[in-house]
Amino acid sequence: MARLLRSGFALAVLLALAAAPASAEEVNTESSDCNGHGVALYPPPGSVIPTNGRFILEGVGVEVRRVQALEGDTLTLRAGDDAVPFVVLFAWRSGMNRVAMLVKPRSLLKANRTYTMNLRQKMPGFHFLDGHDVDPTYVTGKGPDDQKPEWLSSPAVGEGVYRKWDDTHLTRFLRFNLKLREDSPAYLVLQLQRARGSIVKQTYFLPVLDDQVLVGHDACSGRFTFEDGRAYRGEFQVFDIAGNEGPKLKPMEFNAPKEVGVP
């Protein structure tokens, strides 16, 4: 199956996220200075997917409510000679103004077809976070994916991104590099907690983009909340978009990025 993620895509996503100032602690979803409102689909529209592929639908900002309200509803993927219903199930809710729903097929898609999702019929007027406004379409491969993803190299901390917009508006990300043996789109589920002290865990999904995942938040929303320089303990699980789970990894510790020059 064709590799769908291209070099630089993850960086473009990060730059788009970092362009929206708003409070990281108490996000006002109605605020005019918070531009990070919209919807995201994973895999991204235009991707090649297996015939048993699933989707993750995210709502951000004001779209959190509408996306989560789809729980139990049905979306339909249509090709010229086929229509397959997908049920929408709640998956994860971020503490940073973001929700993710799992969209699961009731039957297999047909091979070598182009399908269009009827998301706009369910959510008229929404906008994709990446700026495109066409109906989401996908191309199916030769058949289902029943192979588990394999780690070639487990997640390793890469660069940190820290940007302070003002006294309350912050962007904090850590980039993790990894490699998988997997033909289908894949994602990680991260359980994150402070390395010491609080036992409260955050759990959310991370799309694998060009052998990387981004952990953290921008000034408006995010998948995980970070505090400056604090040590965290994370447990990564890997899945492909067909739902096959890869080998579990041991927990790892890492530090959140902090402002340069601050001890």
C-alpha positions in Angstrom: 0.0 0.0 0.0 1.3 3.4 -0.9 3.0 5.4 1.8 0.7 8.3 2.6 2.8 10.5 4.8 5.3 12.8 3.2 8.4 14.7 4.6 7.5 18.0 6.2 3.8 17.2 6.7 4.2 17.0 10.5 6.0 20.3 10.6 3.3 22.0 8.6 0.7 20.7 11.1 2.7 22.0 14.0 3.1 25.4 12.5 -0.7 25.6 11.8 -1.4 24.7 15.4 1.0 27.3 16.7 -0.7 30.1 14.9 -3.7 30.4 17.2 -3.2 32.2 20.5 -5.6 31.4 23.4 -5.4 30.4 27.1 -3.8 27.0 27.6 -5.4 26.6 31.1 -9.0 27.8 30.5 -9.9 27.9 26.8 -12.8 30.1 25.8 -14.1 28.3 22.8 -16.1 31.4 21.7 -13.1 33.7 21.8 -12.4 35.5 18.5 -8.7 35.3 19.1 -8.8 31.5 19.1 -8.7 30.3 15.5 -8.2 26.6 16.3 -11.8 25.6 15.7 -12.6 22.8 13.3 -12.6 19.1 12.4 -9.8 16.7 11.6 -9.9 13.2 10.1 -7.3 10.5 10.4 -6.2 9.1 8.1 -6.2 12.4 6.2 -8.6 12.6 3.2 -7.0 11.3 0.1 -5.2 8.5 1.9 -5.1 4.8 0.8 -6.8 2.6 3.4 -7.4 -1.1 3.8 -10.9 -2.4 3.2 -11.4 -2.9 6.9 -10.1 0.6 7.7 -11.5 2.8 10.5 -11.3 6.5 11.0 -10.6 8.9 13.9 -12.8 12.0 13.8 -11.6 14.9 16.0 -13.5 18.1 17.0 -11.5 21.1 18.2 -12.8 24.3 19.9 -16.4 25.0 19.1 -16.7 21.8 17.1 -16.1 19.6 20.2 -19.8 19.6 21.0 -21.0 18.7 17.5 -18.4 16.0 17.0 -19.2 14.3 20.4 -22.9 14.6 19.7 -22.4 12.2 16.8 -21.8 9.3 19.3 -24.1 6.4 18.3 -24.9 8.0 14.9 -23.8 6.6 11.5 -21.7 8.0 8.8 -21.7 6.5 5.3 -18.9 6.0 2.8 -20.2 5.8 -0.8 -18.5 4.5 -4.0 -20.2 4.2 -7.4 -21.4 0.7 -6.6 -21.2 0.5 -2.8 -22.3 2.2 0.4 -21.0 1.2 3.8 -22.3 2.5 7.1 -19.8 3.4 9.9 -20.9 3.7 13.5 -19.4 6.7 15.5 -18.1 5.7 19.0 -16.6 7.9 21.7 -12.9 7.3 22.0 -10.9 10.0 23.9 -11.4 13.5 25.4 -8.5 15.8 25.9 -8.4 18.3 28.8 -7.3 20.8 26.2 -10.5 21.4 24.2 -10.3 18.4 21.9 -12.3 15.2 21.4 -11.7 12.1 19.3 -14.4 9.7 18.0 -13.7 6.2 16.6 -15.6 5.6 13.3 -15.9 1.8 12.7 -17.3 0.0 9.6 -20.3 -2.3 9.9 -18.9 -4.3 6.9 -15.9 -4.3 4.6 -15.4 -1.7 1.9 -14.8 -3.0 -1.6 -11.2 -3.1 -2.9 -9.8 -0.6 -5.4 -12.6 2.0 -5.0 -12.8 5.7 -4.3 -15.2 6.4 -1.4 -16.7 9.7 -0.2 -17.8 10.2 3.4 -21.1 12.0 4.1 -19.7 14.0 7.0 -21.1 17.4 5.7 -24.6 16.0 5.8 -24.2 15.3 9.5 -22.2 18.5 10.3 -23.1 21.3 7.8 -20.8 24.2 7.7 -17.8 22.7 9.5 -14.2 23.5 8.4 -11.2 21.2 8.4 -8.3 22.3 10.6 -5.9 22.0 7.6 -8.0 24.5 5.6 -9.4 22.3 2.8 -13.2 22.2 2.4 -13.9 19.4 -0.1 -15.8 16.3 0.9 -13.4 13.7 2.4 -12.6 10.9 -0.1 -10.5 7.8 0.3 -9.1 5.1 -1.9 -9.2 1.5 -0.9 -6.3 -0.9 -1.4 -6.4 -4.6 -2.5 -8.0 -5.9 0.7 -8.2 -5.9 4.5 -5.2 -5.5 6.8 -4.9 -8.2 9.4 -1.1 -7.8 10.2 0.0 -6.2 13.5 2.3 -3.2 13.3 5.9 -4.0 14.4 8.3 -1.6 16.0 11.6 -1.0 14.1 12.5 1.7 16.6 10.5 2.7 19.6 9.6 6.4 20.3 12.6 8.5 21.1 12.5 12.2 22.2 13.5 14.6 19.4 13.2 18.3 19.6 11.1 20.4 21.9 9.0 23.4 20.8 8.3 26.2 23.2 6.7 29.5 22.3 5.4 32.1 24.7 2.8 34.4 23.1 2.2 36.4 26.3 1.9 35.7 30.0 -0.9 33.1 29.6 -0.7 31.9 26.0 1.8 29.1 25.5 2.7 26.5 22.9 4.6 23.4 24.1 5.3 20.3 22.0 7.7 17.4 22.1 8.5 15.6 18.9 9.1 11.8 19.2 10.8 9.9 16.4 9.9 6.3 15.6 9.8 3.7 12.9 7.2 1.0 12.2 6.9 -1.9 9.9 3.3 -1.2 8.8 1.7 -0.6 5.4 -1.5 1.0 6.7 -1.8 4.4 8.4 -0.9 4.0 12.1 -1.4 5.9 15.4 -0.3 5.7 19.0 -2.3 5.9 22.1 -0.4 7.6 24.9 -1.1 7.4 28.6 0.7 10.3 30.2 1.1 11.3 33.9 3.6 13.2 36.0 6.6 11.1 36.8 6.3 11.9 40.5 3.3 13.0 42.6 0.0 13.0 40.9 -1.4 9.7 39.6 -3.9 11.3 37.3 -3.5 10.1 33.7 -4.2 11.8 30.4 -5.0 9.4 27.5 -5.3 10.4 23.9 -4.3 9.3 20.4 -1.4 10.6 18.3 -1.4 10.2 14.5 1.9 8.9 13.1 3.0 11.5 10.6 6.3 10.9 8.6 7.7 8.6 11.4 6.9 11.2 14.1 4.3 12.1 16.7 3.8 15.4 18.4 2.9 15.4 22.1 1.7 18.6 23.8 -0.6 21.6 23.1 -0.7 24.9 21.3 -2.1 28.1 22.8 -5.7 27.2 21.9 -6.1 23.4 22.3 -4.1 20.2 22.2 -4.0 16.5 22.8 -2.0 16.7 26.1 -1.3 19.3 28.7 2.3 20.0 29.7 3.9 22.1 32.4 7.2 23.8 31.9 10.1 21.4 32.3 8.2 18.9 34.4 9.1 15.2 34.2 6.4 12.9 32.8 5.9 9.2 32.5 4.4 7.9 29.2 3.1 4.5 28.0 2.8 4.2 24.2 0.5 1.7 22.4 0.6 1.4 18.6 -2.4 0.5 16.4 -2.9 0.5 12.6 -6.1 2.0 11.2 -7.6 -1.5 10.9 -7.4 -1.9 14.6 -4.5 -4.3 14.9 -2.4 -3.6 18.0 1.4 -3.9 18.0 3.7 -5.0 20.8 3.5 -3.1 24.1 6.4 -1.0 25.2 7.8 -0.3 28.6 6.9 3.1 30.1 9.4 5.9 29.5 10.2 9.2 31.2 10.9 12.5 29.6 10.7 16.2 30.4 8.3 18.8 28.9 10.0 21.7 27.1 10.5 24.9 29.0 11.4 28.5 28.2 15.0 28.9 27.1 17.1 30.4 29.9 14.7 29.3 32.7 16.4 26.8 35.1 
